[in-house]
Amino acid sequence: MITEKEIARINELYHKSKEGGGLTAEEKNEQAKLRRAYIDSVKANLGVYLKDIKNASKDAGSDMDPAEAKKNVKKAMEATDKEMAEEKSHVIEVAEK
């Protein structure tokens, strides 16, 4: 799990990158690592959240077809993967500058 201190550092590096001086190579690497940790944390939390929803649906006797539920979860995960790919390309782009 990522800490608030690490999130603050991500934001600090972001703002510094937008200023005239930019980031050093070391700071770019730190930024990429922190962003990856943040994304991994969000994905892990999303996975737990989706499992909780699935369990709650089972407990409530949900009428949703299991195949449809699986399709919905897969769609949500694909959207997350797409966002992560976009973020990764942005991180790489920033690191190469």
N, C-alpha and C positions, 0 to 999 in steps of 0.2 A: 504494500500500500504506500502510496506517495504521501509525503507529509506536506503541511501547509508551508513549511520553510522551503521545500523544494519547488512548490508551485510559485512562491514568491520569487525564487531565483529564476524560474522559467520566464516570468513576466519581466524581471529586471533585465535579463539577457535580451529579451524581445525588444524592449524599449531602447536598450543600448544599441542594438543592431539597426534600429531606425534612425538613430542620431547620426551626425556627421562622421564620428570616429569609427563606427562599426565594431565588429568583434575580432578578437585575435583568433588564430587557428585553435588555440587551446579552449577558448570560450565557445567557439563553434562546436567543437567536439563535446564539450560539457552540455551545451544546449541540445544537441542531438540525443545524447544519452538521457537527459532529463525528460525530453519530449517522448522518447521511446518508453521510458518507465511510466510516464503519465498515461500514454495510450494503452499500455499493457494493463495498467491498473483499472482503467475505464472498461476495457474488454472483460477483465476478470469480474468486475462488479456487475456488468451487464449479464454475464453468464449466470451468476448467482441469482440475480433478479429474475431472469427468465425461468430458471429452475423453480424459484419460489412461486412464480405465476402458474407454472405447470402443475406443481403440487397443490396449489390452492384450487385450481380448476378441477383436479381429480377429486379433491375433498368435497367440493361443492356439487359433484355429479354433473359436470359440464356436459352439455349436449354437443359440443364441437367435435367434429370428426377428427380422430387422431392424425389422419393424413393431412387434413387442412391445418391443424395446429402445427404440425411439423413443417409444412410449407411456409407458414407465417414466421416461424422461428428462423428458418433458413433465409427467408427474405430479409429479415431484420439483421441477421449476421452478415449477409452479403452487402447490405448498405453500410454496415460498420466497417467491413473490409475495404469497401470502396473509399470511405472517408480516410481510413488509415493509409491506403495507397497514395491518396492525394497529399496527405500530410507528409508521408515519407518522401515523395518527390519534391515537396517544398523544402524539407529539411536538407535534402541532397543539394538542391538548387542554391540554398542559402550557404551551405558549407563550401560550395565550389566558388562562390564569389570572393 
